């Protein structure tokens, strides 16, 4: 199974009174780290490496085996924008949703495993 990628962009926002809109410029912070927790808890799932893609664009590769469709997760990005500044914690929340690939679906109901198989003839087989 392939890794999951979660992206984050970092901007400098410049406000200009004479312009009708703010300007956003991608920037590279001084330092960035990340950890993933179950939302609302301090339980760490993993500490992924933050990977630089291009100016202001970073991502983490997450191990899909560690995640369940039953939980909401948070990537807590610890960012230091300039040297000697305090770290700022930015949170990205995410949840996995099941995707059917092939002809089998595995689901759980009240702790019991259920196997649902979709046949080519539009027949559905159910095992409990």
DAWOMO-V454365 format. One record per helix or strand of 3 or more residues. SS is the DSSP state (hx for helix, st for strand). FROM is the first residue (numbers start at 1). LEN is the number of residues. If there is no record, write none. Layout:
BEGIN
ss = <SS/SS>
from = <FROM/FROM>
len = <LEN/LEN>
END
This chain:
BEGIN
ss = <st/st/st/st/st/st/st/hx/st/st/st/st/st>
from = <4/11/23/31/44/50/57/64/73/88/104/112/124>
len = <6/4/4/8/3/5/6/3/8/7/6/7/4>
END
